[in-house]
Amino acid sequence: MAPHQRWGNRAAVLGMRFLFGIRLPDNGPFRAVRLDLLDSLVMEPRGYAWTTEMVVKAHLARARIAWVETSFRPRAGRSKISGTVGGTVGAFRGIFGTLVRLRLATAVRRSVGGRL
């Protein structure tokens, strides 16, 4: 992966750890989830941060999260996300915006006794 991809991945993992206590070695590309759990997570289509949102919501739902190493192969052609400054900035904003949004929503839910 390009340096900015590695740094972004590391920053996302640190954000998940700091904001939610989730300890993962990286924010890898693959997710496998039971359909009933996926339905209960009420995922919101937000592009860049969908996989990050899934991990956080699964953690908040107390689902078991297992990390399995996957291999990396460079993409054929040029990526619209990691291959451009705009795409990289958009991914960063999407991922960290999602982490902050979920953290704030969790804090609000706790302050109103679990109702929202």
MMTF fields as JSON, N, C-alpha, C and O atoms, coordinates in Angstrom:
{
  "mmtfVersion": "1.0.0",
  "mmtfProducer": "UNKNOWN",
  "numBonds": 463,
  "numAtoms": 464,
  "numGroups": 116,
  "numChains": 1,
  "numModels": 1,
  "chainsPerModel": [1],
  "groupsPerChain": [116],
  "chainIdList": ["A"],
  "bondAtomList": [4, 2, 8, 6, 12, 10, 16, 14, 20, 18, 24, 22, 28, 26, 32, 30, 36, 34, 40, 38, 44, 42, 48, 46, 52, 50, 56, 54, 60, 58, 64, 62, 68, 66, 72, 70, 76, 74, 80, 78, 84, 82, 88, 86, 92, 90, 96, 94, 100, 98, 104, 102, 108, 106, 112, 110, 116, 114, 120, 118, 124, 122, 128, 126, 132, 130, 136, 134, 140, 138, 144, 142, 148, 146, 152, 150, 156, 154, 160, 158, 164, 162, 168, 166, 172, 170, 176, 174, 180, 178, 184, 182, 188, 186, 192, 190, 196, 194, 200, 198, 204, 202, 208, 206, 212, 210, 216, 214, 220, 218, 224, 222, 228, 226, 232, 230, 236, 234, 240, 238, 244, 242, 248, 246, 252, 250, 256, 254, 260, 258, 264, 262, 268, 266, 272, 270, 276, 274, 280, 278, 284, 282, 288, 286, 292, 290, 296, 294, 300, 298, 304, 302, 308, 306, 312, 310, 316, 314, 320, 318, 324, 322, 328, 326, 332, 330, 336, 334, 340, 338, 344, 342, 348, 346, 352, 350, 356, 354, 360, 358, 364, 362, 368, 366, 372, 370, 376, 374, 380, 378, 384, 382, 388, 386, 392, 390, 396, 394, 400, 398, 404, 402, 408, 406, 412, 410, 416, 414, 420, 418, 424, 422, 428, 426, 432, 430, 436, 434, 440, 438, 444, 442, 448, 446, 452, 450, 456, 454, 460, 458],
  "bondOrderList": [1, 1, 1, 1, 1, 1, 1, 1, 1, 1, 1, 1, 1, 1, 1, 1, 1, 1, 1, 1, 1, 1, 1, 1, 1, 1, 1, 1, 1, 1, 1, 1, 1, 1, 1, 1, 1, 1, 1, 1, 1, 1, 1, 1, 1, 1, 1, 1, 1, 1, 1, 1, 1, 1, 1, 1, 1, 1, 1, 1, 1, 1, 1, 1, 1, 1, 1, 1, 1, 1, 1, 1, 1, 1, 1, 1, 1, 1, 1, 1, 1, 1, 1, 1, 1, 1, 1, 1, 1, 1, 1, 1, 1, 1, 1, 1, 1, 1, 1, 1, 1, 1, 1, 1, 1, 1, 1, 1, 1, 1, 1, 1, 1, 1, 1],
  "groupList": [{"groupName": "MET", "atomNameList": ["N", "CA", "C", "O"], "elementList": ["N", "C", "C", "O"], "formalChargeList": [0, 0, 0, 0], "bondAtomList": [1, 0, 2, 1, 3, 2], "bondOrderList": [1, 1, 2], "singleLetterCode": "M", "chemCompType": "L-PEPTIDE LINKING"}, {"groupName": "ALA", "atomNameList": ["N", "CA", "C", "O"], "elementList": ["N", "C", "C", "O"], "formalChargeList": [0, 0, 0, 0], "bondAtomList": [1, 0, 2, 1, 3, 2], "bondOrderList": [1, 1, 2], "singleLetterCode": "A", "chemCompType": "L-PEPTIDE LINKING"}, {"groupName": "PRO", "atomNameList": ["N", "CA", "C", "O"], "elementList": ["N", "C", "C", "O"], "formalChargeList": [0, 0, 0, 0], "bondAtomList": [1, 0, 2, 1, 3, 2], "bondOrderList": [1, 1, 2], "singleLetterCode": "P", "chemCompType": "L-PEPTIDE LINKING"}, {"groupName": "HIS", "atomNameList": ["N", "CA", "C", "O"], "elementList": ["N", "C", "C", "O"], "formalChargeList": [0, 0, 0, 0], "bondAtomList": [1, 0, 2, 1, 3, 2], "bondOrderList": [1, 1, 2], "singleLetterCode": "H", "chemCompType": "L-PEPTIDE LINKING"}, {"groupName": "GLN", "atomNameList": ["N", "CA", "C", "O"], "elementList": ["N", "C", "C", "O"], "formalChargeList": [0, 0, 0, 0], "bondAtomList": [1, 0, 2, 1, 3, 2], "bondOrderList": [1, 1, 2], "singleLetterCode": "Q", "chemCompType": "L-PEPTIDE LINKING"}, {"groupName": "ARG", "atomNameList": ["N", "CA", "C", "O"], "elementList": ["N", "C", "C", "O"], "formalChargeList": [0, 0, 0, 0], "bondAtomList": [1, 0, 2, 1, 3, 2], "bondOrderList": [1, 1, 2], "singleLetterCode": "R", "chemCompType": "L-PEPTIDE LINKING"}, {"groupName": "TRP", "atomNameList": ["N", "CA", "C", "O"], "elementList": ["N", "C", "C", "O"], "formalChargeList": [0, 0, 0, 0], "bondAtomList": [1, 0, 2, 1, 3, 2], "bondOrderList": [1, 1, 2], "singleLetterCode": "W", "chemCompType": "L-PEPTIDE LINKING"}, {"groupName": "GLY", "atomNameList": ["N", "CA", "C", "O"], "elementList": ["N", "C", "C", "O"], "formalChargeList": [0, 0, 0, 0], "bondAtomList": [1, 0, 2, 1, 3, 2], "bondOrderList": [1, 1, 2], "singleLetterCode": "G", "chemCompType": "PEPTIDE LINKING"}, {"groupName": "ASN", "atomNameList": ["N", "CA", "C", "O"], "elementList": ["N", "C", "C", "O"], "formalChargeList": [0, 0, 0, 0], "bondAtomList": [1, 0, 2, 1, 3, 2], "bondOrderList": [1, 1, 2], "singleLetterCode": "N", "chemCompType": "L-PEPTIDE LINKING"}, {"groupName": "VAL", "atomNameList": ["N", "CA", "C", "O"], "elementList": ["N", "C", "C", "O"], "formalChargeList": [0, 0, 0, 0], "bondAtomList": [1, 0, 2, 1, 3, 2], "bondOrderList": [1, 1, 2], "singleLetterCode": "V", "chemCompType": "L-PEPTIDE LINKING"}, {"groupName": "LEU", "atomNameList": ["N", "CA", "C", "O"], "elementList": ["N", "C", "C", "O"], "formalChargeList": [0, 0, 0, 0], "bondAtomList": [1, 0, 2, 1, 3, 2], "bondOrderList": [1, 1, 2], "singleLetterCode": "L", "chemCompType": "L-PEPTIDE LINKING"}, {"groupName": "PHE", "atomNameList": ["N", "CA", "C", "O"], "elementList": ["N", "C", "C", "O"], "formalChargeList": [0, 0, 0, 0], "bondAtomList": [1, 0, 2, 1, 3, 2], "bondOrderList": [1, 1, 2], "singleLetterCode": "F", "chemCompType": "L-PEPTIDE LINKING"}, {"groupName": "ILE", "atomNameList": ["N", "CA", "C", "O"], "elementList": ["N", "C", "C", "O"], "formalChargeList": [0, 0, 0, 0], "bondAtomList": [1, 0, 2, 1, 3, 2], "bondOrderList": [1, 1, 2], "singleLetterCode": "I", "chemCompType": "L-PEPTIDE LINKING"}, {"groupName": "ASP", "atomNameList": ["N", "CA", "C", "O"], "elementList": ["N", "C", "C", "O"], "formalChargeList": [0, 0, 0, 0], "bondAtomList": [1, 0, 2, 1, 3, 2], "bondOrderList": [1, 1, 2], "singleLetterCode": "D", "chemCompType": "L-PEPTIDE LINKING"}, {"groupName": "SER", "atomNameList": ["N", "CA", "C", "O"], "elementList": ["N", "C", "C", "O"], "formalChargeList": [0, 0, 0, 0], "bondAtomList": [1, 0, 2, 1, 3, 2], "bondOrderList": [1, 1, 2], "singleLetterCode": "S", "chemCompType": "L-PEPTIDE LINKING"}, {"groupName": "GLU", "atomNameList": ["N", "CA", "C", "O"], "elementList": ["N", "C", "C", "O"], "formalChargeList": [0, 0, 0, 0], "bondAtomList": [1, 0, 2, 1, 3, 2], "bondOrderList": [1, 1, 2], "singleLetterCode": "E", "chemCompType": "L-PEPTIDE LINKING"}, {"groupName": "TYR", "atomNameList": ["N", "CA", "C", "O"], "elementList": ["N", "C", "C", "O"], "formalChargeList": [0, 0, 0, 0], "bondAtomList": [1, 0, 2, 1, 3, 2], "bondOrderList": [1, 1, 2], "singleLetterCode": "Y", "chemCompType": "L-PEPTIDE LINKING"}, {"groupName": "THR", "atomNameList": ["N", "CA", "C", "O"], "elementList": ["N", "C", "C", "O"], "formalChargeList": [0, 0, 0, 0], "bondAtomList": [1, 0, 2, 1, 3, 2], "bondOrderList": [1, 1, 2], "singleLetterCode": "T", "chemCompType": "L-PEPTIDE LINKING"}, {"groupName": "LYS", "atomNameList": ["N", "CA", "C", "O"], "elementList": ["N", "C", "C", "O"], "formalChargeList": [0, 0, 0, 0], "bondAtomList": [1, 0, 2, 1, 3, 2], "bondOrderList": [1, 1, 2], "singleLetterCode": "K", "chemCompType": "L-PEPTIDE LINKING"}],
  "groupTypeList": [0, 1, 2, 3, 4, 5, 6, 7, 8, 5, 1, 1, 9, 10, 7, 0, 5, 11, 10, 11, 7, 12, 5, 10, 2, 13, 8, 7, 2, 11, 5, 1, 9, 5, 10, 13, 10, 10, 13, 14, 10, 9, 0, 15, 2, 5, 7, 16, 1, 6, 17, 17, 15, 0, 9, 9, 18, 1, 3, 10, 1, 5, 1, 5, 12, 1, 6, 9, 15, 17, 14, 11, 5, 2, 5, 1, 7, 5, 14, 18, 12, 14, 7, 17, 9, 7, 7, 17, 9, 7, 1, 11, 5, 7, 12, 11, 7, 17, 10, 9, 5, 10, 5, 10, 1, 17, 1, 9, 5, 5, 14, 9, 7, 7, 5, 10],
  "groupIdList": [1, 2, 3, 4, 5, 6, 7, 8, 9, 10, 11, 12, 13, 14, 15, 16, 17, 18, 19, 20, 21, 22, 23, 24, 25, 26, 27, 28, 29, 30, 31, 32, 33, 34, 35, 36, 37, 38, 39, 40, 41, 42, 43, 44, 45, 46, 47, 48, 49, 50, 51, 52, 53, 54, 55, 56, 57, 58, 59, 60, 61, 62, 63, 64, 65, 66, 67, 68, 69, 70, 71, 72, 73, 74, 75, 76, 77, 78, 79, 80, 81, 82, 83, 84, 85, 86, 87, 88, 89, 90, 91, 92, 93, 94, 95, 96, 97, 98, 99, 100, 101, 102, 103, 104, 105, 106, 107, 108, 109, 110, 111, 112, 113, 114, 115, 116],
  "secStructList": [7, 7, 2, 2, 2, 2, 2, 2, 2, 2, 2, 2, 2, 2, 2, 2, 2, 2, 2, 2, 7, 7, 7, 7, 1, 7, 7, 7, 1, 7, 7, 7, 7, 7, 2, 2, 2, 2, 2, 2, 2, 6, 7, 7, 7, 7, 4, 4, 4, 2, 2, 2, 2, 2, 2, 2, 2, 2, 2, 2, 6, 6, 7, 7, 7, 7, 7, 7, 7, 7, 7, 7, 7, 7, 7, 1, 1, 7, 7, 1, 1, 6, 6, 1, 2, 2, 2, 2, 2, 2, 2, 2, 2, 2, 2, 2, 2, 2, 2, 2, 2, 2, 2, 2, 2, 2, 2, 2, 2, 2, 2, 6, 6, 6, 7, 7],
  "xCoordList": [0.842, 0.0, 0.882, 2.021, 0.342, 1.058, 1.175, 0.366, 2.176, 2.366, 1.108, 0.779, 0.406, -0.771, -1.885, -2.694, -1.934, -2.913, -2.552, -3.421, -1.276, -0.827, -1.07, -1.544, -0.747, -0.955, -2.441, -2.831, -3.258, -4.696, -5.285, -6.153, -4.812, -5.274, -4.902, -5.723, -3.689, -3.219, -4.015, -4.394, -4.267, -5.042, -6.47, -7.018, -7.072, -8.431, -8.461, -9.377, -7.468, -7.391, -7.214, -7.841, -6.364, -6.173, -7.446, -7.769, -8.169, -9.438, -10.444, -11.132, -10.546, -11.47, -11.066, -11.92, -9.765, -9.281, -9.563, -10.079, -9.227, -9.373, -10.846, -11.204, -11.691, -13.09, -14.005, -15.021, -13.643, -14.553, -13.908, -14.613, -12.601, -11.929, -11.776, -11.518, -11.929, -11.799, -10.325, -9.649, -9.836, -8.416, -8.273, -8.498, -7.897, -7.644, -6.275, -5.865, -5.564, -4.257, -4.368, -3.465, -5.467, -5.691, -7.171, -7.946, -7.543, -8.931, -9.012, -9.171, -8.899, -8.78, -9.974, -10.986, -9.849, -10.815, -12.008, -12.977, -11.961, -12.968, -13.84, -13.339, -15.146, -16.087, -16.983, -17.478, -17.183, -18.153, -19.07, -18.603, -20.365, -21.306, -22.598, -23.035, -23.202, -24.501, -25.542, -25.474, -26.488, -27.502, -28.347, -28.677, -28.698, -29.504, -28.747, -29.34, -27.452, -26.65, -26.546, -26.718, -26.267, -26.157, -27.45, -27.404, -28.593, -29.877, -30.035, -30.559, -29.589, -29.755, -28.823, -29.071, -27.765, -26.806, -27.326, -26.801, -28.337, -28.932, -27.823, -27.605, -27.148, -26.046, -26.57, -27.631, -25.812, -26.159, -25.155, -23.95, -25.609, -24.661, -23.861, -24.387, -22.595, -21.743, -20.431, -19.434, -20.417, -19.246, -17.985, -17.859, -17.059, -15.719, -15.696, -14.801, -16.636, -16.548, -17.452, -17.62, -18.03, -18.998, -18.399, -19.03, -17.207, -16.599, -16.244, -16.369, -15.806, -15.498, -16.774, -16.78, -17.848, -19.135, -19.599, -20.114, -19.419, -19.83, -19.081, -19.693, -17.788, -16.996, -17.457, -17.661, -17.623, -18.026, -19.416, -19.619, -20.368, -21.726, -21.775, -22.521, -21.007, -20.953, -20.373, -20.862, -19.341, -18.748, -19.78, -19.917, -20.502, -21.512, -22.656, -23.292, -22.917, -23.95, -23.416, -24.127, -22.156, -21.485, -21.339, -21.331, -21.226, -20.996, -19.528, -18.665, -19.261, -17.879, -17.207, -17.745, -16.035, -15.267, -13.944, -13.196, -13.664, -12.411, -11.635, -12.21, -10.34, -9.488, -8.744, -8.132, -8.795, -8.101, -7.232, -7.709, -5.987, -5.069, -5.451, -5.784, -5.395, -5.62, -4.412, -3.685, -4.201, -3.059, -3.451, -4.632, -2.467, -2.68, -2.017, -0.865, -2.747, -2.178, -2.507, -3.632, -1.557, -1.851, -2.967, -3.054, -3.795, -4.906, -4.374, -3.354, -5.065, -4.736, -5.348, -6.545, -4.567, -5.077, -4.933, -4.225, -5.607, -5.486, -6.774, -7.874, -6.627, -7.762, -8.27, -7.479, -9.598, -10.186, -10.069, -10.205, -9.818, -9.729, -8.273, -7.832, -7.53, -6.155, -5.197, -4.089, -5.606, -4.719, -4.821, -4.108, -5.706, -5.862, -5.875, -6.259, -5.456, -5.484, -6.928, -7.229, -7.815, -9.222, -9.86, -10.618, -9.56, -10.098, -9.567, -10.304, -8.283, -7.671, -8.274, -8.591, -8.434, -9.033, -10.483, -10.93, -11.214, -12.598, -12.7, -13.582, -11.808, -11.809, -11.495, -12.143, -10.515, -10.154, -11.343, -11.686, -11.959, -13.113, -14.263, -14.917, -14.506, -15.596, -15.39, -16.302, -14.193, -13.898, -13.915, -14.566, -13.212, -13.157, -14.462, -14.823, -15.166, -16.489, -17.437, -18.234, -17.354, -18.186, -17.831, -18.721, -16.54, -16.128, -16.645, -17.158, -16.512, -16.986, -18.507, -19.042, -19.212, -20.675, -21.173, -22.098, -20.573, -20.998, -20.659, -21.437, -19.522, -19.141, -20.137, -20.583, -20.483, -21.441, -22.82, -23.486, -23.252, -24.555, -24.581, -25.599, -23.488, -23.4, -23.475, -24.146, -22.796, -22.831, -24.234, -24.682, -24.929, -26.294, -27.217, -28.039, -27.099, -27.941, -27.746, -28.714, -26.511, -26.246, -26.851, -27.369, -26.787, -27.293, -28.81, -29.346, -29.518, -30.983, -31.474, -32.624, -30.598, -31.009, -31.22, -32.058, -30.485, -30.576, -31.613, -31.699, -32.402, -33.435, -32.898, -32.176, -33.261, -32.904, -33.79, -33.64],
  "yCoordList": [-1.181, 0.0, 1.237, 1.212, 2.299, 3.576, 4.096, 3.739, 4.936, 5.438, 6.097, 5.859, 6.911, 7.574, 6.575, 6.826, 5.455, 4.417, 3.723, 3.462, 3.43, 2.794, 3.721, 3.276, 5.008, 5.978, 6.121, 6.169, 6.188, 6.312, 5.098, 5.228, 3.911, 2.68, 2.686, 2.353, 3.056, 3.103, 4.135, 3.877, 5.295, 6.337, 5.857, 6.135, 5.143, 4.629, 3.628, 3.655, 2.749, 1.763, 2.466, 2.088, 3.48, 4.226, 4.966, 5.045, 5.508, 6.166, 5.202, 5.541, 3.991, 2.991, 2.575, 2.344, 2.482, 2.094, 3.199, 2.932, 4.441, 5.563, 5.876, 6.136, 5.854, 6.249, 5.122, 5.38, 3.852, 2.748, 1.569, 0.643, 1.576, 0.459, -0.765, -1.86, -0.596, -1.707, -1.892, -0.951, -3.092, -3.361, -4.292, -5.498, -3.707, -4.466, -4.063, -2.914, -4.985, -4.627, -3.735, -2.945, -3.855, -2.945, -2.952, -3.768, -2.035, -1.914, -2.561, -1.886, -3.881, -4.64, -4.534, -3.919, -5.135, -4.949, -5.9, -5.673, -6.951, -8.009, -8.082, -8.014, -8.22, -8.397, -9.59, -9.732, -10.433, -11.522, -11.37, -11.275, -11.349, -11.086, -11.846, -11.982, -12.339, -12.998, -11.971, -10.808, -12.387, -11.482, -10.878, -9.693, -11.669, -11.125, -10.032, -9.029, -10.217, -9.176, -7.951, -6.826, -8.157, -7.023, -6.21, -4.98, -6.875, -6.169, -5.361, -4.247, -5.906, -5.223, -4.022, -3.163, -3.945, -2.838, -1.541, -0.467, -1.625, -0.449, 0.387, 1.546, -0.221, 0.448, 1.579, 1.472, 2.66, 3.815, 3.907, 3.899, 3.994, 4.033, 5.336, 6.403, 5.232, 6.414, 6.227, 6.87, 5.374, 5.244, 4.792, 3.632, 5.702, 5.381, 4.671, 3.862, 4.946, 4.494, 3.315, 2.987, 2.678, 1.618, 0.498, 0.031, 0.065, -1.048, -0.627, -1.424, 0.606, 1.116, 1.191, 0.807, 1.687, 1.76, 0.368, 0.191, -0.617, -1.97, -2.504, -3.106, -2.295, -2.776, -2.103, -2.775, -0.787, -0.056, -0.49, -0.768, -0.553, -0.938, -2.385, -2.688, -3.271, -4.656, -4.699, -5.443, -3.911, -3.828, -3.319, -3.88, -2.26, -1.704, -2.686, -2.65, -3.563, -4.592, -5.82, -6.809, -5.738, -6.83, -8.097, -9.207, -7.926, -9.061, -9.477, -8.665, -10.713, -11.2, -10.692, -10.835, -10.103, -9.599, -10.351, -10.349, -10.983, -11.71, -11.086, -10.725, -10.962, -10.402, -11.554, -12.378, -11.612, -12.641, -11.927, -11.062, -12.285, -11.633, -11.937, -13.071, -10.92, -11.077, -10.532, -9.688, -11.009, -10.522, -9.266, -9.002, -8.522, -7.288, -7.427, -7.848, -7.074, -6.994, -5.623, -5.149, -4.986, -3.666, -3.779, -4.76, -2.784, -2.724, -2.557, -1.902, -3.147, -2.926, -1.584, -1.374, -0.701, 0.624, 1.605, 1.341, 2.738, 3.801, 3.904, 3.885, 4.012, 4.129, 5.565, 6.508, 5.731, 7.065, 7.565, 8.761, 6.661, 7.06, 7.23, 8.347, 6.141, 6.23, 6.823, 7.228, 6.879, 7.402, 8.9, 9.459, 9.568, 11.007, 11.677, 11.064, 12.925, 13.682, 13.855, 13.668, 14.209, 14.396, 13.135, 13.191, 12.009, 10.742, 10.38, 9.885, 10.631, 10.341, 11.229, 10.75, 12.508, 13.44, 13.041, 13.078, 12.663, 12.227, 10.984, 10.896, 10.025, 8.81, 9.146, 8.631, 9.999, 10.403, 11.076, 10.733, 12.023, 12.733, 11.773, 11.856, 10.86, 9.906, 8.986, 8.775, 8.437, 7.489, 8.183, 7.707, 9.299, 9.969, 10.676, 10.781, 11.157, 11.72, 10.667, 10.948, 9.463, 8.362, 7.977, 7.757, 7.891, 7.554, 8.592, 8.233, 9.862, 10.928, 10.901, 11.028, 10.738, 10.686, 9.541, 9.729, 8.364, 7.219, 7.414, 7.018, 8.014, 8.282, 9.253, 9.039, 10.32, 11.297, 10.67, 10.925, 9.853, 9.189, 8.248, 8.152, 7.565, 6.664, 7.455, 7.036, 8.592, 9.433, 9.972, 10.021, 10.374, 10.893, 9.792, 10.023, 8.595, 7.463, 7.175, 6.926, 7.209, 6.955, 8.032, 7.739, 9.284, 10.387, 10.401, 10.986, 9.786, 9.741, 8.354, 7.992, 7.595, 6.299, 5.22, 4.34, 5.263, 4.218, 4.469, 3.711, 5.52, 5.825, 6.877, 7.793, 6.729, 7.737, 7.621, 8.385],
  "zCoordList": [0.0, 0.0, 0.0, 0.467, -0.524, -0.537, 0.897, 1.754, 1.16, 2.532, 3.112, 4.274, 2.336, 2.896, 3.22, 4.113, 2.511, 2.824, 4.139, 4.971, 4.314, 5.561, 6.753, 7.798, 6.599, 7.688, 7.999, 9.166, 6.972, 7.173, 7.865, 8.728, 7.486, 8.105, 9.588, 10.443, 9.876, 11.265, 12.064, 13.206, 11.472, 12.153, 12.428, 13.495, 11.482, 11.681, 12.832, 13.653, 12.896, 13.972, 15.323, 16.313, 15.353, 16.597, 16.999, 18.184, 16.021, 16.315, 16.906, 17.869, 16.339, 16.871, 18.287, 19.143, 18.519, 19.851, 20.86, 21.946, 20.51, 21.425, 21.72, 22.869, 20.702, 20.873, 21.351, 21.997, 21.029, 21.332, 22.053, 22.454, 22.226, 22.873, 21.986, 22.485, 20.686, 19.732, 19.412, 18.996, 19.605, 19.352, 18.148, 18.245, 17.022, 15.796, 15.259, 15.422, 14.623, 14.055, 12.82, 12.545, 12.076, 10.952, 10.589, 11.088, 9.718, 9.27, 7.889, 6.872, 7.886, 6.65, 5.712, 6.048, 4.541, 3.469, 3.486, 2.762, 4.287, 4.167, 5.409, 6.532, 5.207, 6.311, 5.996, 4.878, 6.984, 6.884, 8.087, 9.222, 7.841, 8.922, 8.662, 7.519, 9.738, 9.607, 9.17, 9.569, 8.367, 7.85, 8.97, 8.92, 9.972, 11.067, 11.821, 12.219, 12.018, 12.673, 11.783, 12.252, 10.512, 9.581, 9.566, 9.59, 9.529, 9.557, 10.841, 10.811, 11.959, 13.241, 13.395, 14.241, 12.604, 12.723, 12.113, 12.408, 11.276, 10.622, 9.977, 10.331, 9.042, 8.346, 7.48, 6.865, 7.444, 6.626, 5.486, 5.738, 4.247, 3.125, 3.129, 2.811, 3.49, 3.584, 2.832, 3.161, 1.85, 0.99, 1.683, 2.074, 1.832, 2.31, 3.661, 3.906, 4.53, 5.916, 6.24, 7.414, 5.253, 5.511, 6.346, 7.294, 6.015, 6.762, 8.183, 9.112, 8.36, 9.692, 10.531, 11.7, 9.927, 10.627, 11.048, 12.152, 10.173, 10.5, 11.72, 12.602, 11.78, 12.921, 14.206, 15.217, 14.178, 15.383, 15.832, 17.014, 14.922, 15.302, 15.789, 16.72, 15.192, 15.673, 17.083, 17.934, 17.333, 18.67, 19.68, 20.767, 19.322, 20.218, 20.465, 21.518, 19.493, 19.641, 20.386, 20.569, 20.81, 21.526, 20.686, 21.219, 19.392, 18.497, 18.589, 18.924, 18.298, 18.288, 17.018, 15.919, 17.179, 16.037, 16.006, 16.984, 14.894, 14.731, 13.586, 12.559, 13.765, 12.735, 12.067, 12.747, 10.759, 9.987, 8.96, 8.226, 8.914, 7.982, 6.532, 6.188, 5.706, 4.276, 3.543, 4.068, 2.34, 1.568, 0.793, 0.566, 0.406, -0.347, -1.705, -1.808, -2.73, -4.074, -4.623, -4.468, -5.255, -5.837, -6.868, -7.608, -6.902, -7.838, -9.253, -9.469, -10.208, -11.614, -12.007, -11.811, -12.542, -12.901, -11.756, -10.785, -11.874, -10.889, -10.066, -10.618, -8.759, -7.87, -7.829, -7.809, -7.816, -7.687, -6.253, -5.999, -5.323, -3.921, -3.508, -3.24, -3.455, -2.963, -3.991, -3.64, -5.242, -6.279, -6.482, -7.315, -5.727, -5.873, -4.5, -3.504, -4.46, -3.204, -2.741, -1.562, -3.656, -3.296, -2.745, -1.777, -3.35, -2.87, -1.497, -0.644, -1.29, 0.007, 1.088, 2.176, 0.799, 1.763, 2.038, 3.185, 0.999, 1.177, 2.048, 2.902, 1.841, 2.654, 4.108, 5.019, 4.324, 5.682, 6.371, 7.503, 5.691, 6.264, 6.539, 7.578, 5.598, 5.777, 6.955, 7.754, 7.068, 8.143, 9.494, 10.424, 9.618, 10.917, 11.253, 12.425, 10.254, 10.5, 11.045, 11.941, 10.512, 10.986, 12.408, 13.23, 12.712, 14.078, 15.074, 16.134, 14.741, 15.636, 15.751, 16.852, 14.631, 14.636, 15.517, 16.307, 15.39, 16.189, 17.664, 18.532, 17.957, 19.351, 19.988, 21.115, 19.262, 19.785, 19.973, 20.976, 19.014, 19.122, 20.326, 21.012, 20.584, 21.729, 23.024, 23.967, 23.082, 24.283, 24.528, 25.674, 23.48, 23.615, 24.098, 24.985, 23.53, 23.96, 25.44, 26.158, 25.897, 27.314, 28.198, 29.276, 27.743, 28.57, 28.668, 29.609, 27.742, 27.804, 28.214, 27.965, 28.839, 29.37, 28.334, 28.53, 27.237, 26.228, 25.154, 24.187, 25.308, 24.307, 23.342, 23.736, 22.091, 21.082, 19.882, 18.928]
}
